[in-house]
Amino acid sequence: MTHTAPTPIHTDRNLARQQRFWTRRAASWDHGAGNNPGLVKVVNAVLAEAEPRPDEHAVDLGCGSGQVTLSLAGKVASVLAIDISEKMIRLLLEHAGAAGVTNVDGRATPVEELDFEPGSVDLVVSNYALHHLRDADKPVLVRRAYQWLRPGGRLVIGDMMFGRGGDSRDREIIASKLTHLARKGPAGWWRIAKNAGRYLLRFQERPVSIAAWEKMMRDAGFDDVRSTQVVNEAAVVRGLKR
Ligand SMILES: C[S@@+](CC[C@H](N)C(=O)[O-])C[C@H]1O[C@@H](n2cnc3c(N)ncnc32)[C@H](O)[C@@H]1O
């Protein structure tokens, strides 16, 4: 297992914010993710939709401390795990080491700056990470993933997927999030105010709808694009490169 040079402090404001935020939250995400039944369902749905094979080389974008990577590693030849937070990568590699997993590498870099040889990857997965990308960067990444994949390769994205209230499913998800927080009293009201900034002003969380991800995949050239809603707010969208 290797770990490339430390991530620089980014001059790009979005990347610098994500890096700071996730470095602060790395330990608590690592601690809590396995106890979050919704997240575990989405991780499992990503693994199922990926249909990994033992001879395949996979990349996990926004890998966190290994929620998808570590299970995927047992089903493929190798996983390259990418995260903007070096602390997340460190935690992932510690977990891999403790579990005797030897086919995982970690790289602390933003997914926006990734580059691989065309046709050099079999499987690109991502879970609960790409809603942090700016909207303009999402289709660019999907197009790049298409280039990295060899024919027969798949891109599988699990994430919170809803728009800003344009349809009834969006409104239902936003209302259920608000109700959940409002029930927590003043602490929840503070979270509502913070989340209004994060979601509505789109400076931290920028989810888009299932249909938007499907369109990005089709526009990039993916075939057989399909989606599965897994929990209220989250779905998995997958495309195949023929
Ligand atoms: C909500 S966590 C999800 C982690 C893990 N994939 C999981 O399923 O639990 C989001 C992760 O995306 C990473 N991230 C956010 N923006 C990123 C970017 N631009 N490039 C790479 N990683 C990013 C964060 O550091 C964090 O580890």
The ligand as a Gaussian input file, in Angstrom:
#p B3LYP/6-31G(d) Opt

LIG

0 1
 C      -19.875000      12.092000       2.996000
 S      -18.235000      11.525000       2.860000
 C      -18.469000       9.942000       2.092000
 C      -17.324000       9.019000       2.320000
 C      -17.493000       7.590000       1.805000
 N      -17.486000       7.525000       0.359000
 C      -18.753000       6.937000       2.346000
 O      -19.517000       6.331000       1.569000
 O      -18.982000       6.985000       3.557000
 C      -17.689000      12.548000       1.493000
 C      -16.217000      12.366000       1.163000
 O      -15.943000      13.044000      -0.061000
 C      -14.688000      13.682000       0.059000
 N      -14.644000      14.798000      -0.897000
 C      -15.401000      15.917000      -0.898000
 N      -15.078000      16.679000      -1.958000
 C      -14.107000      16.018000      -2.626000
 C      -13.356000      16.303000      -3.803000
 N      -13.563000      17.410000      -4.487000
 N      -12.435000      15.404000      -4.208000
 C      -12.198000      14.270000      -3.494000
 N      -12.876000      13.954000      -2.372000
 C      -13.827000      14.809000      -1.949000
 C      -14.627000      14.110000       1.505000
 O      -13.318000      14.361000       1.943000
 C      -15.285000      12.934000       2.211000
 O      -14.348000      11.956000       2.586000

